[in-house]
Amino acid sequence: MNQEERRKFVRDHRTCVFGYARKAHGPAMTVVYYVMDGDDLLVSTMAGRGKAKAVARDGRVSLCILDEHWPFNYLQVYGHGEVEADAGQAADVLTRVVGLMAGQEVPDSRRPQIAQLAMAEQRVVIRVKPYATFETPPRHVYKMSDIDTLSHWTSSSLPW
């Protein structure tokens, strides 16, 4: 994938495995929905959750963007995360995520309900500013003869 294809892959998908450093033990990973704001990825979470606390402590994060269709593909994104606590923005991002999850735009009549939910849950937004990607396309085997042409290679970080 070239740079524009990598960015398009991120724009065209909606779920990722969000990785961040914990104080103890190994890195943590969780599956989340995200929305885009220009090149930035926005993740809705509660202020009291581990993601928000960890990003406030150390903004280095990675996101493994998932393709939800077979054949399964993915793209890793490295970025700098920051926690943004604006209530209006938190409600807007949660509304956008709810729309993604439901597969349809949130009706205006439901927006106050989601805004109330965002406030009650003390929602914040994690803004991830990508700086690099890491691409290692998976090789798929659909039938045994595919093994004859199966190949793998190493990859490296590529500029966002």
C-alpha positions in Angstrom: 0.0 0.0 0.0 1.2 3.5 -0.7 0.7 6.3 1.7 -2.7 7.4 0.3 -4.0 3.8 0.3 -2.9 3.4 3.9 -4.8 6.6 4.9 -7.8 5.5 2.9 -7.8 2.2 4.7 -7.9 4.0 8.1 -10.7 6.4 6.9 -12.8 3.5 5.5 -12.9 1.4 8.6 -14.3 1.9 12.1 -12.8 -0.5 14.6 -9.3 -1.0 15.9 -7.4 -2.7 18.7 -6.2 0.3 20.8 -2.9 -0.4 22.5 -1.4 1.6 25.3 1.2 1.3 28.1 0.0 0.3 31.6 1.8 1.2 34.8 2.2 -2.5 35.6 2.3 -5.6 33.5 2.5 -5.6 29.7 0.8 -3.3 27.3 -3.0 -3.2 27.3 -5.2 -3.7 24.2 -8.9 -3.1 23.7 -11.2 -3.1 20.7 -12.8 0.3 20.1 -14.7 2.2 17.5 -13.1 5.4 16.2 -14.1 8.3 14.0 -11.9 10.6 12.0 -11.3 14.3 12.4 -9.1 15.2 9.4 -6.1 12.8 9.9 -6.7 12.4 13.6 -8.5 9.4 15.0 -11.0 10.1 17.8 -11.9 7.5 20.4 -14.7 8.0 23.0 -14.1 6.6 26.5 -14.9 7.3 30.1 -12.5 9.6 32.0 -12.1 6.9 34.7 -11.2 4.1 32.3 -7.6 2.8 31.9 -7.2 4.1 28.3 -7.8 7.7 29.4 -5.6 7.5 32.4 -2.8 5.8 30.5 -2.9 8.3 27.6 -2.8 11.2 30.1 0.3 9.6 31.6 2.0 8.6 28.4 0.6 9.5 25.0 2.3 6.9 23.0 -0.4 4.6 21.5 -0.8 2.1 18.7 -4.0 1.2 16.8 -4.4 -1.9 14.8 -7.1 -0.9 12.3 -9.3 -3.9 11.5 -11.0 -4.8 8.3 -14.3 -6.3 9.2 -14.6 -8.3 6.0 -13.0 -11.5 4.7 -10.3 -11.7 3.6 -9.1 -10.2 6.9 -6.7 -7.3 6.6 -5.3 -4.8 9.1 -3.0 -1.8 9.3 -1.1 -0.7 12.4 -1.0 3.0 13.2 1.4 4.7 15.7 0.4 8.0 17.2 0.5 10.5 20.0 -2.7 10.5 22.0 -4.1 13.3 24.1 -7.2 13.3 26.3 -9.7 16.1 25.5 -12.4 16.8 28.1 -14.7 19.1 26.3 -18.3 18.0 27.0 -19.7 19.1 23.7 -17.0 17.3 21.8 -17.5 14.1 23.9 -21.2 14.1 23.1 -20.5 14.7 19.4 -17.9 11.9 19.1 -20.2 9.5 21.1 -23.1 10.3 18.8 -20.9 9.6 15.8 -19.7 6.3 17.3 -23.3 5.3 18.1 -24.2 5.9 14.5 -21.4 3.7 13.3 -22.4 0.9 15.7 -26.1 1.2 14.6 -25.2 1.4 11.0 -27.2 4.6 10.5 -27.1 8.3 11.4 -28.4 9.2 14.8 -31.7 11.0 14.5 -31.9 14.5 15.9 -34.5 13.3 18.5 -31.9 10.9 20.0 -29.0 13.4 20.3 -30.0 14.9 23.7 -30.2 11.4 25.1 -26.7 10.6 23.9 -25.4 13.9 25.2 -26.9 13.1 28.6 -25.3 9.7 28.5 -21.9 11.2 27.7 -22.3 13.6 30.6 -23.4 10.9 33.1 -20.5 8.6 32.0 -18.0 11.5 32.2 -17.0 10.8 28.6 -13.8 12.2 27.1 -12.2 12.0 23.7 -8.8 10.5 23.0 -7.4 12.3 20.0 -4.7 10.3 18.3 -2.4 12.1 15.9 -0.7 9.5 13.7 2.9 9.7 12.8 3.6 6.3 11.3 2.1 3.1 10.0 3.3 -0.5 9.9 2.1 -2.7 7.2 2.5 -6.4 7.0 -0.3 -7.7 4.8 -1.6 -11.1 5.8 -1.3 -14.0 3.4 -4.5 -16.0 3.0 -4.9 -19.6 2.2 -8.3 -20.4 0.7 -7.3 -23.8 -0.7 -4.3 -26.1 -0.3 -2.8 -25.1 -3.6 -2.4 -21.5 -2.2 0.5 -22.8 -0.1 2.6 -23.1 -3.3 2.6 -19.3 -3.7 2.5 -18.3 0.0 5.1 -15.7 0.9 5.9 -13.5 3.8 8.4 -10.7 4.4 9.4 -8.3 7.1 8.2 -4.8 7.1 9.1 -1.5 8.7 7.5 1.7 9.9 6.3 4.0 7.1 5.5 7.7 7.5 1.8 8.5 8.1 
